[in-house]
Amino acid sequence: MANHKSAIKRIGQSEKRRAYNRVYRSRTRTFVKRARTLQAGKDLNAAAAAAVEAIVELDKAVSKGVLHKNNAARRKSRLMKALNAARAK
C-alpha cells in the first residue's frame, strides 16, 4: 500500500484513467467484433458499413490516447484485408 500522499494520489489517478480507457477499449473491441461477424456472413454491404464504424472507433481511441496509432493502423489494415478477401470470394 502507498505511504506517501503523492503515491496515494497517483493510485487514484491511475484508477480513474483505467476506467476511462476501459470504456474506449471496450467500444473498439465491440465494433471490431461486429464487423468481423458480418464479414463471416453473407451481407457484405453491412460488413463494409460495420468496418467503417469500427475504423471510426479505432481513430477515436487513438485521439483519446487509449491506443497507439500503429496499433490502430494494424487493426484497421487487418479488418480491411479480411473484408476485401470476403469480397473476392
CNS distance restraints for C-alpha pairs under 8 A (distance, minus, plus):
assign (resid   2 and name CA) (resid   7 and name CA) 5.66 0.50 0.50
assign (resid   2 and name CA) (resid   8 and name CA) 5.65 0.50 0.50
assign (resid   3 and name CA) (resid   7 and name CA) 6.90 0.50 0.50
assign (resid   3 and name CA) (resid   8 and name CA) 7.14 0.50 0.50
assign (resid   4 and name CA) (resid   8 and name CA) 6.29 0.50 0.50
assign (resid   5 and name CA) (resid   9 and name CA) 6.25 0.50 0.50
assign (resid   6 and name CA) (resid  10 and name CA) 6.16 0.50 0.50
assign (resid   7 and name CA) (resid  11 and name CA) 6.26 0.50 0.50
assign (resid   8 and name CA) (resid  12 and name CA) 6.49 0.50 0.50
assign (resid   9 and name CA) (resid  13 and name CA) 6.24 0.50 0.50
assign (resid  10 and name CA) (resid  14 and name CA) 5.98 0.50 0.50
assign (resid  11 and name CA) (resid  15 and name CA) 6.17 0.50 0.50
assign (resid  12 and name CA) (resid  16 and name CA) 6.22 0.50 0.50
assign (resid  13 and name CA) (resid  17 and name CA) 6.10 0.50 0.50
assign (resid  14 and name CA) (resid  18 and name CA) 5.98 0.50 0.50
assign (resid  15 and name CA) (resid  19 and name CA) 6.31 0.50 0.50
assign (resid  16 and name CA) (resid  20 and name CA) 6.31 0.50 0.50
assign (resid  17 and name CA) (resid  21 and name CA) 6.02 0.50 0.50
assign (resid  18 and name CA) (resid  22 and name CA) 5.95 0.50 0.50
assign (resid  19 and name CA) (resid  23 and name CA) 6.67 0.50 0.50
assign (resid  20 and name CA) (resid  24 and name CA) 7.13 0.50 0.50
assign (resid  21 and name CA) (resid  25 and name CA) 6.11 0.50 0.50
assign (resid  21 and name CA) (resid  66 and name CA) 5.58 0.50 0.50
assign (resid  22 and name CA) (resid  26 and name CA) 5.89 0.50 0.50
assign (resid  23 and name CA) (resid  27 and name CA) 6.21 0.50 0.50
assign (resid  24 and name CA) (resid  28 and name CA) 6.23 0.50 0.50
assign (resid  24 and name CA) (resid  61 and name CA) 5.88 0.50 0.50
assign (resid  24 and name CA) (resid  66 and name CA) 7.04 0.50 0.50
assign (resid  25 and name CA) (resid  29 and name CA) 6.27 0.50 0.50
assign (resid  25 and name CA) (resid  61 and name CA) 7.04 0.50 0.50
assign (resid  25 and name CA) (resid  66 and name CA) 6.98 0.50 0.50
assign (resid  25 and name CA) (resid  67 and name CA) 7.85 0.50 0.50
assign (resid  26 and name CA) (resid  30 and name CA) 6.17 0.50 0.50
assign (resid  27 and name CA) (resid  31 and name CA) 6.27 0.50 0.50
assign (resid  27 and name CA) (resid  57 and name CA) 7.20 0.50 0.50
assign (resid  28 and name CA) (resid  32 and name CA) 6.07 0.50 0.50
assign (resid  28 and name CA) (resid  54 and name CA) 6.48 0.50 0.50
assign (resid  28 and name CA) (resid  57 and name CA) 5.51 0.50 0.50
assign (resid  28 and name CA) (resid  58 and name CA) 5.80 0.50 0.50
assign (resid  28 and name CA) (resid  61 and name CA) 7.45 0.50 0.50
assign (resid  29 and name CA) (resid  33 and name CA) 5.95 0.50 0.50
assign (resid  30 and name CA) (resid  34 and name CA) 6.14 0.50 0.50
assign (resid  31 and name CA) (resid  35 and name CA) 6.23 0.50 0.50
assign (resid  31 and name CA) (resid  50 and name CA) 7.13 0.50 0.50
assign (resid  31 and name CA) (resid  51 and name CA) 7.89 0.50 0.50
assign (resid  31 and name CA) (resid  53 and name CA) 6.86 0.50 0.50
assign (resid  31 and name CA) (resid  54 and name CA) 4.83 0.50 0.50
assign (resid  31 and name CA) (resid  57 and name CA) 7.34 0.50 0.50
assign (resid  32 and name CA) (resid  36 and name CA) 6.22 0.50 0.50
assign (resid  32 and name CA) (resid  50 and name CA) 7.92 0.50 0.50
assign (resid  32 and name CA) (resid  51 and name CA) 7.13 0.50 0.50
assign (resid  32 and name CA) (resid  54 and name CA) 5.26 0.50 0.50
assign (resid  32 and name CA) (resid  79 and name CA) 7.76 0.50 0.50
assign (resid  33 and name CA) (resid  37 and name CA) 6.12 0.50 0.50
assign (resid  34 and name CA) (resid  38 and name CA) 6.30 0.50 0.50
assign (resid  34 and name CA) (resid  50 and name CA) 6.78 0.50 0.50
assign (resid  35 and name CA) (resid  39 and name CA) 6.18 0.50 0.50
assign (resid  35 and name CA) (resid  47 and name CA) 5.57 0.50 0.50
assign (resid  35 and name CA) (resid  48 and name CA) 7.65 0.50 0.50
assign (resid  35 and name CA) (resid  50 and name CA) 4.81 0.50 0.50
assign (resid  35 and name CA) (resid  51 and name CA) 5.19 0.50 0.50
assign (resid  35 and name CA) (resid  54 and name CA) 6.99 0.50 0.50
assign (resid  35 and name CA) (resid  79 and name CA) 7.92 0.50 0.50
assign (resid  36 and name CA) (resid  40 and name CA) 6.40 0.50 0.50
assign (resid  36 and name CA) (resid  47 and name CA) 7.56 0.50 0.50
assign (resid  36 and name CA) (resid  79 and name CA) 7.45 0.50 0.50
assign (resid  37 and name CA) (resid  41 and name CA) 6.68 0.50 0.50
assign (resid  38 and name CA) (resid  42 and name CA) 7.41 0.50 0.50
assign (resid  38 and name CA) (resid  43 and name CA) 6.80 0.50 0.50
assign (resid  38 and name CA) (resid  44 and name CA) 7.19 0.50 0.50
assign (resid  38 and name CA) (resid  46 and name CA) 6.81 0.50 0.50
assign (resid  38 and name CA) (resid  47 and name CA) 4.83 0.50 0.50
assign (resid  38 and name CA) (resid  50 and name CA) 7.67 0.50 0.50
assign (resid  39 and name CA) (resid  43 and name CA) 7.50 0.50 0.50
assign (resid  39 and name CA) (resid  44 and name CA) 6.34 0.50 0.50
assign (resid  39 and name CA) (resid  47 and name CA) 5.19 0.50 0.50
assign (resid  39 and name CA) (resid  82 and name CA) 7.53 0.50 0.50
assign (resid  39 and name CA) (resid  83 and name CA) 6.19 0.50 0.50
assign (resid  39 and name CA) (resid  86 and name CA) 6.54 0.50 0.50
assign (resid  40 and name CA) (resid  86 and name CA) 7.62 0.50 0.50
assign (resid  43 and name CA) (resid  47 and name CA) 6.42 0.50 0.50
assign (resid  44 and name CA) (resid  48 and name CA) 6.03 0.50 0.50
assign (resid  44 and name CA) (resid  83 and name CA) 7.95 0.50 0.50
assign (resid  44 and name CA) (resid  86 and name CA) 7.75 0.50 0.50
assign (resid  44 and name CA) (resid  87 and name CA) 7.05 0.50 0.50
assign (resid  45 and name CA) (resid  49 and name CA) 6.35 0.50 0.50
assign (resid  46 and name CA) (resid  50 and name CA) 6.07 0.50 0.50
assign (resid  47 and name CA) (resid  51 and name CA) 6.07 0.50 0.50
assign (resid  47 and name CA) (resid  83 and name CA) 7.43 0.50 0.50
assign (resid  48 and name CA) (resid  52 and name CA) 6.34 0.50 0.50
assign (resid  48 and name CA) (resid  83 and name CA) 7.09 0.50 0.50
assign (resid  49 and name CA) (resid  53 and name CA) 6.35 0.50 0.50
assign (resid  50 and name CA) (resid  54 and name CA) 6.12 0.50 0.50
assign (resid  51 and name CA) (resid  55 and name CA) 6.15 0.50 0.50
assign (resid  51 and name CA) (resid  79 and name CA) 6.87 0.50 0.50
assign (resid  51 and name CA) (resid  80 and name CA) 7.28 0.50 0.50
assign (resid  51 and name CA) (resid  83 and name CA) 7.99 0.50 0.50
assign (resid  52 and name CA) (resid  56 and name CA) 6.28 0.50 0.50
assign (resid  53 and name CA) (resid  57 and name CA) 6.33 0.50 0.50
assign (resid  54 and name CA) (resid  58 and name CA) 6.17 0.50 0.50
assign (resid  55 and name CA) (resid  59 and name CA) 6.17 0.50 0.50
assign (resid  55 and name CA) (resid  76 and name CA) 6.05 0.50 0.50
assign (resid  56 and name CA) (resid  60 and name CA) 6.24 0.50 0.50
assign (resid  57 and name CA) (resid  61 and name CA) 6.25 0.50 0.50
assign (resid  58 and name CA) (resid  62 and name CA) 6.35 0.50 0.50
assign (resid  58 and name CA) (resid  67 and name CA) 7.83 0.50 0.50
assign (resid  58 and name CA) (resid  72 and name CA) 5.79 0.50 0.50
assign (resid  58 and name CA) (resid  76 and name CA) 7.76 0.50 0.50
assign (resid  59 and name CA) (resid  63 and name CA) 6.24 0.50 0.50
assign (resid  59 and name CA) (resid  72 and name CA) 7.04 0.50 0.50
assign (resid  60 and name CA) (resid  64 and name CA) 6.22 0.50 0.50
assign (resid  61 and name CA) (resid  65 and name CA) 6.27 0.50 0.50
assign (resid  61 and name CA) (resid  66 and name CA) 5.17 0.50 0.50
assign (resid  61 and name CA) (resid  67 and name CA) 5.64 0.50 0.50
assign (resid  62 and name CA) (resid  66 and name CA) 5.80 0.50 0.50
assign (resid  62 and name CA) (resid  67 and name CA) 4.87 0.50 0.50
assign (resid  62 and name CA) (resid  68 and name CA) 5.96 0.50 0.50
assign (resid  62 and name CA) (resid  69 and name CA) 5.71 0.50 0.50
assign (resid  62 and name CA) (resid  72 and name CA) 7.05 0.50 0.50
assign (resid  67 and name CA) (resid  71 and name CA) 6.53 0.50 0.50
assign (resid  67 and name CA) (resid  72 and name CA) 6.57 0.50 0.50
assign (resid  68 and name CA) (resid  72 and name CA) 6.44 0.50 0.50
assign (resid  69 and name CA) (resid  73 and name CA) 6.10 0.50 0.50
assign (resid  70 and name CA) (resid  74 and name CA) 6.07 0.50 0.50
assign (resid  71 and name CA) (resid  75 and name CA) 6.34 0.50 0.50
assign (resid  72 and name CA) (resid  76 and name CA) 6.10 0.50 0.50
assign (resid  73 and name CA) (resid  77 and name CA) 6.03 0.50 0.50
assign (resid  74 and name CA) (resid  78 and name CA) 6.22 0.50 0.50
assign (resid  75 and name CA) (resid  79 and name CA) 6.09 0.50 0.50
assign (resid  76 and name CA) (resid  80 and name CA) 6.18 0.50 0.50
assign (resid  77 and name CA) (resid  81 and name CA) 6.00 0.50 0.50
assign (resid  78 and name CA) (resid  82 and name CA) 6.11 0.50 0.50
assign (resid  79 and name CA) (resid  83 and name CA) 6.28 0.50 0.50
assign (resid  80 and name CA) (resid  84 and name CA) 6.06 0.50 0.50
assign (resid  81 and name CA) (resid  85 and name CA) 6.16 0.50 0.50
assign (resid  82 and name CA) (resid  86 and name CA) 6.18 0.50 0.50
assign (resid  83 and name CA) (resid  87 and name CA) 6.23 0.50 0.50
assign (resid  84 and name CA) (resid  88 and name CA) 6.17 0.50 0.50
assign (resid  85 and name CA) (resid  89 and name CA) 6.62 0.50 0.50
